[in-house]
């Protein structure tokens, strides 16, 4: 197939959207598909022009106010339409569409190209967290318009499925996320790394993710004073300086990737994620694959991932006393924590990226059968190009 992936964010920025796209590109490259990625330009202008077999077409972009690592593509629908018309894909994959994705949805519709829109970021709910609650309704209107226009919408969790269907979005299907169970494994647990962050043998409570307002990392202050524990924060972002003040006893590692990240996660005793606006939460799966039990807020993606009293604990959003109690329950009971860890590890072993990407390819085939798209331009030999 010939596939155009329109990425609201992409390398060098690494986040959940970028991670998913990279795994999809791996799979499509193995299949022999022809893929182009359309993404915002990087701040240094030196981002790779080919990634995992795909050509990357960069559009002019400006940094997002207050979060300069995030770039927002500028320009109108016509520029995207011209790129798509020239490339003539069978299908357009809209990855977490909002700004650039909205233009691409309109461009693809005008060209008669089917679209698969992947709902991955609950942007409207970020509005209140960023102090602009009056923008929430506008943002939901944008999300609804994108997914009403899409040929098919894919969501990663039951919560997201019900959320969009409740807003009248049709043609919604479930598409979860895979996890690399070879990379994230209990075998990566490292006693030396543990000693470097918890030299007195403390139980390690870990968090992995962006240090941004919507992640609510400051809620982890509720764990302050738990005996024989050390909080470790893996990640970076605009809130880091403020969080270092709010969480003075925590170890901040900064951004970790590759084997460094796998080693850190496997070396946790417990993983805690306080964010309430996760449509999925890939880091929870990575912790579970590493045989680390989870405590997370009972909203969004974690509802599908964490089974209460078996692989971890969920607590009511905002009930930080309950979060503390659940954490204390597991760090204080080695036998229970080991049982939860084993169950968590077993629960994700069939969620491989190849299996999930094969599902995605079937969604591509389904929409192209429904909307065949415009004819390809003829090549010099007279065959479709």
FENHU-V561979 format. One record per helix or strand of 2 or more residues. SS is the DSSP state (~ for helix, > for strand). FROM is the first residue (numbers start at 0). TO is the last residue. If there is no record, write none. Layout:
BEGIN
ss: {SS	SS}
from: {FROM	FROM}
to: {TO	TO}
END
This chain:
BEGIN
ss: {>	~	>	>	>	>	>	~	>	~	>	~	~	>	~	>	~	~	>	~	~	>	~	>	~	>	~	>	~	>	~	~	~}
from: {1	15	33	49	53	60	66	76	90	99	113	122	132	151	157	171	185	190	202	212	216	228	239	250	257	269	281	293	301	311	319	333	352}
to: {6	30	39	50	58	63	72	86	94	110	118	128	148	154	165	173	187	196	207	214	222	233	245	253	265	272	288	296	304	314	330	346	369}
END
